[in-house]
Amino acid sequence: MDGKLELLWGSEALPFKTFERHQHLSATRVADDKLLNARVDDVLAKEAVRLRKLQAKVASQNASKQSRDTA
């Protein structure tokens, strides 16, 4: 092979452009299972807190609306 690439659709050659990879994407980051699990656990915990706050806010708004509707 001479390093050339040709994209085909059926028997038709398709035009294309290649792009250089950004430097910040070229460095590979490796995380072991423990680190990855800890990060996922942190995200899940933060999301659970956010969800509880949102549920409390919605419940408060619903209670306020119900008290106005019954008054």
Buried (B, 14 or more C-beta within 10 A) or exposed (E): EEEEEEEEEEEEEEEEEEEEEEEEEEEEEEEEEEEEEEEEEEEEEEEEEEEEEEEEEEEEEEEEEEEEEEE
